[in-house]
Amino acid sequence: MRVIAIIPIKMNNVRTPGKNTKPFSDGTPLIHLIQKKLLNCKNIDDVFVYCSNE
């Protein structure tokens, strides 16, 4: 059985616009930090990002 991870990203956040693509503590965007952690998980086969403009 394959295990996938889906990362839902809302691009037009009202309270903090662009929070998922802004540089985080070390200059890396938040989405990259989340994606990197999931890709390093041994139990996860694939990682997909779902972007919403709403």
C-alpha positions as CSV (number, residue, x, y, z in Angstrom):
1,M,0.0,0.0,0.0
2,R,1.3,3.5,-0.9
3,V,1.0,6.3,1.5
4,I,0.7,9.9,0.3
5,A,0.7,13.2,2.1
6,I,-1.3,16.2,0.9
7,I,-0.3,19.7,2.0
8,P,-3.2,22.1,1.6
9,I,-1.9,25.7,1.0
10,K,-4.2,28.7,0.9
11,M,-2.4,31.4,-1.1
12,N,-4.8,34.3,-0.3
13,N,-4.7,34.2,3.5
14,V,-6.5,37.2,5.0
15,R,-4.8,37.5,8.4
16,T,-1.3,36.9,7.1
17,P,-1.0,37.3,3.4
18,G,1.6,35.1,1.7
19,K,2.6,33.4,4.9
20,N,3.3,30.1,3.2
21,T,5.8,31.6,0.8
22,K,7.5,34.2,3.0
23,P,10.9,33.4,4.4
24,F,10.9,31.7,7.8
25,S,13.5,31.8,10.5
26,D,16.4,30.6,8.3
27,G,15.2,32.2,5.1
28,T,13.4,29.1,3.8
29,P,9.7,29.5,2.9
30,L,7.3,27.8,5.3
31,I,6.0,25.4,2.6
32,H,9.5,24.2,1.9
33,L,10.1,23.4,5.6
34,I,6.8,21.4,5.7
35,Q,7.6,19.6,2.5
36,K,11.1,18.7,3.5
37,K,9.9,17.1,6.8
38,L,7.3,15.0,4.9
39,L,9.8,13.9,2.2
40,N,12.2,12.7,5.0
41,C,9.5,10.5,6.5
42,K,10.2,6.8,5.8
43,N,6.5,5.9,5.8
44,I,5.4,8.4,3.2
45,D,5.8,7.5,-0.5
46,D,4.7,10.7,-2.2
47,V,4.0,14.3,-1.2
48,F,1.6,16.6,-3.0
49,V,0.9,20.3,-2.6
50,Y,-2.7,21.6,-3.2
51,C,-2.8,25.3,-3.7
52,S,-6.0,27.3,-3.3
53,N,-6.5,30.8,-4.5
54,E,-9.7,31.3,-2.4
